[in-house]
Amino acid sequence: MSMGVNLNDGGGPDNRYSAMSEINVTPLVDIMLVLLIIFMVAAPLMTQGVEVNLPKAKTTTLASNREPLVVTVSQDGTPYIEQNAVTIAELKEKISHIRQTNPDLPVYVRGDKKAEYGAVMKVMSHLQQAGIEKIGLVTETPD
């Protein structure tokens, strides 16, 4: 006869110190929400390119399913391929090499609105000499 002493030595329901068999998802949800907020804040800061002040124009956006090659002309007239500064002589050579490996790649020119007109035209001329037939100009929409 037992006098109220629990002789159960297994993981039965009467054992106060048994292992919990459920996963607590609340800490996981907290971590995921913090990561989501971090990425939402950091994503706009990770835009690539050279900082230029684009001219404003009313245009329609071009629909393209391919990532274009962006050539930027800075305020002082320095050309950049993506984010890499190049000289005018290097521009023609590098663009022609890129065109050989990917002939249908769209090319866009981003010219700072304070850059000299001649500097932008010189870059566009060298792009045409490198074999690029279609060149798009990037602008901002007016407010």
Long-range contacts (C-beta under 8 A, 24 or more apart in sequence): 48-82, 48-83, 49-82, 49-83, 49-110, 50-74, 50-80, 50-83, 50-110, 52-110, 52-111, 52-112, 52-115, 53-112, 53-113, 53-114, 54-110, 54-111, 54-112, 54-113, 54-138, 54-139, 54-140, 55-111, 55-113, 55-139, 55-140, 56-139, 56-140, 56-141, 56-142, 56-143, 57-139, 57-140, 57-141, 57-142, 58-141, 58-142, 59-139, 59-141, 62-136, 64-106, 66-104, 66-105, 66-106, 68-105, 68-106, 68-107, 68-108, 68-136, 69-95, 69-98, 69-105, 69-106, 69-107, 69-108, 70-107, 70-108, 70-109, 70-110, 70-138, 71-95, 71-107, 71-108, 71-109, 71-110, 71-123, 71-127, 72-109, 72-110, 72-111, 72-112, 73-109, 73-110, 73-111, 73-112, 73-115, 73-119, 73-120, 73-123, 74-112, 74-115, 75-112, 75-114, 75-115, 76-115, 77-115, 77-116, 77-119, 79-123, 88-122, 88-123, 88-126, 91-123, 91-126, 91-127, 91-130, 92-126, 92-127, 92-129, 92-130, 93-130, 95-126, 95-127, 95-130, 95-131, 95-132, 96-130, 96-131, 99-130, 99-131, 99-132, 106-134, 106-136, 107-132, 107-134, 107-135, 107-136, 108-135, 108-136, 108-137, 108-138, 109-135, 109-136, 109-137, 109-138, 110-138, 111-137, 111-138
